[in-house]
Amino acid sequence: QVQLVESGGGLVQAGGSLRLSCAASGNILSFNAMGWYRQAPGKQRELVATITVGGSTNYADSVKGRFTISRDIAKNTVDLQMNSLKPEDTGVYYCNAVRYTAGRSYWGQGTQVTVSS
């Protein structure tokens, strides 16, 4: 069973930075893609950023230029560096991993990010 464990959330003032980390129980290169999603209160879960096994990245327009997704193969983690945070970035951030051939999508338990104005 794949387990994803997020860490690094917290409370930060607008303009500040946070770094989220997702530790996987399986080799991160065994997944076709991994990514970060977020869900604000009363809203649907939305994509923040993804990274494929080949290293290609994709970002939501709202975070482009502020957030960076990366992976640390030695540590077996996928990280999200968040700079210039805004109150609208507040939400629960979830790590996701997918295996297309198996038709499986895995989720972590989420980590809370709160940006105060």
N, C-alpha and C positions, 0 to 999 in steps of 0.2 A: 504494500500500500504506500503510495506516494504521500509524503507529508511536506508541507510548505509552512515555514515559520517566519513571520514578519517581525521586525524590530526597528526601533529608531523613531517611532512617533512621539508626539508630545505637544506642548504648548509653546508657541513662538509669536513674537510680535510681527506685524506686517513689515515686509522688507527683509526679514530674517531668513535663515536657512535651516534646513533639516536634511538628514541623509537617512533614507530607509534601506533596510537590507532584508533580503529574502533568502533563507537557508533552505535548501532542498535535501530530502533524504535520498533522492536518486541523483545520478550525474546530470548536471544541468545541460550538458551537451547531448543527452539522450532525449531531450524534448525538442520538438520542432520549433517552438517559440515559447518565450516567457514574457511576462509583462506585469504592469501595475494598472489597477483599476481603482476607482474611488466612488464612494456613494455618500452624498450629502443628505442631511435629514430631509425627508419628504421627496427625494428625487431618486431617479433610477441610477443604477450603477453605470459608470461610464469609463471608457478607455482613457488612460493617461499616457502610457508609453509601452511599446513592445520592442523586443529584440529577438531576431530569429537565430537559429543555430548557426547560420552563416555570418551573423553579426550585423545584419541590416536592422535599422531602427526606424520606428514610427512614433510620432507624437500627436497628441491632440493639439489643435490650433491654439487653444487657450494656454498651453504650457510651453510652446515652442520658444526657444531662446532663454528659458528660465530653468527648465528641468533637463536632466541628462540621465539616461538609463545606461547602465554598464554591467559587465559581469566580471567576476573574479574567479577564474577557473580553479586556481589553487585553493581558494576558500570554498568553492562550490556555492557561490552566492550571486544573486542578481540585485544590483543596488539602484536606488533612485536618488540622485542629488537634486534637491529642490532649493533654488535660490530665488530671491526677490518674491518671497511668498506674499500672497494676498488673502484677505479674509475669505474670498470665494474659493480658495483652495482647501478650506476646511471640510473634513469628512473622514470616513473610515477608508483607509487604503488597503487594498487586497492584492496579494501576489497571485499570479495565475501561471499555469504551465499546461501546454497542450501537446498531445501526441496524435497527429492526424490519422495515421494508419490504424490506430486502435480506437479512434473516435472518442478519446478521453480528454477531459478538461479537469484540472485539479485547482483547488482554491485553498489559500491559507485562511486563518481565522480573522485576519484584519488587524490593523493598528490605527489608532486614532491620531489624527493631525488636526490641531486647532490653531488657527491664525487669528490673533486679536488685532483689532484696528487701533 
